[in-house]
């Protein structure tokens, strides 16, 4: 089942993910995000999603240096939430 989820995520990121998706997701999760932060997060996802999906979370250290600490903490919180749902 995890394989199916990974493929769905990969296909979505490769073909459909937009900066607006980042902004809308942040809004749905009651998080304020600037345009520059949304672009940073978008680029981060595009560059690092395969490593993250394969369990290498070290790239988050790079993101931590590029965005506001409270936004980074929210991203990690959401990542852990959705990661735990996918592993069930």
C-alpha positions as CSV (number, residue, x, y, z in Angstrom):
1,X,0.0,0.0,0.0
2,X,2.8,2.4,0.8
3,X,4.2,1.8,-2.8
4,X,0.9,3.1,-4.2
5,X,0.9,6.2,-2.0
6,X,4.5,6.9,-3.0
7,X,3.6,6.6,-6.7
8,X,0.6,8.9,-6.3
9,X,2.8,11.5,-4.5
10,X,5.5,11.3,-7.1
11,X,3.1,11.7,-10.0
12,X,1.4,14.6,-8.4
13,X,4.6,16.4,-7.6
14,X,6.1,15.8,-11.1
15,X,3.0,16.8,-13.1
16,X,0.7,19.0,-11.0
17,X,2.3,20.7,-8.0
18,X,2.2,24.5,-8.2
19,X,3.2,27.3,-5.9
20,X,-0.5,28.0,-5.5
21,X,-0.9,24.5,-4.1
22,X,1.7,25.4,-1.4
23,X,-0.2,28.6,-0.5
24,X,-3.6,26.9,-0.4
25,X,-2.3,24.0,1.7
26,X,-0.8,26.5,4.2
27,X,-4.2,28.4,4.3
28,X,-6.1,25.1,5.0
29,X,-3.7,24.5,7.9
30,X,-4.1,28.0,9.3
31,X,-0.5,29.0,8.4
32,X,0.5,32.3,7.1
33,X,3.1,32.1,4.3
34,X,4.7,34.8,2.2
35,X,5.1,34.5,-1.6
36,X,8.9,34.1,-1.2
37,X,8.4,31.3,1.4
38,X,6.0,29.5,-0.8
39,X,8.5,29.6,-3.7
40,X,11.3,28.3,-1.3
41,X,9.0,25.5,-0.1
42,X,8.0,24.6,-3.7
43,X,11.6,24.4,-4.8
44,X,12.5,22.4,-1.8
45,X,9.8,19.9,-2.5
46,X,10.7,19.6,-6.2
47,X,14.4,19.0,-5.3
48,X,14.0,16.7,-2.3
49,X,10.8,14.8,-2.4
50,X,12.3,11.5,-3.7
51,X,14.9,11.4,-0.9
52,X,12.3,12.2,1.7
53,X,9.9,9.6,0.4
54,X,12.8,7.1,0.7
55,X,13.4,8.0,4.3
56,X,16.2,10.5,4.0
57,X,15.0,13.5,5.9
58,X,18.4,15.3,6.1
59,X,17.4,17.8,3.5
60,X,15.0,19.4,6.0
61,X,18.2,20.9,7.6
62,X,18.6,23.0,4.4
63,X,15.0,24.2,4.6
64,X,15.4,25.1,8.2
65,X,18.0,27.7,7.2
66,X,15.9,29.3,4.6
67,X,12.5,30.0,6.3
68,X,11.1,31.4,9.5
69,X,11.5,29.0,12.4
70,X,7.8,29.0,13.3
71,X,7.0,28.1,9.6
72,X,9.6,25.4,9.7
73,X,8.2,23.9,12.9
74,X,4.7,23.9,11.3
75,X,6.0,22.1,8.2
76,X,7.8,19.4,10.3
77,X,4.6,19.0,12.4
78,X,2.5,18.5,9.3
79,X,5.1,16.2,7.7
80,X,5.1,14.0,10.8
81,X,1.3,14.0,10.9
82,X,0.9,12.9,7.2
83,X,3.9,10.5,7.4
84,X,2.3,8.6,10.3
85,X,-1.0,8.4,8.4
86,X,0.8,6.9,5.4
87,X,2.6,4.3,7.5
88,X,-0.6,2.9,9.1
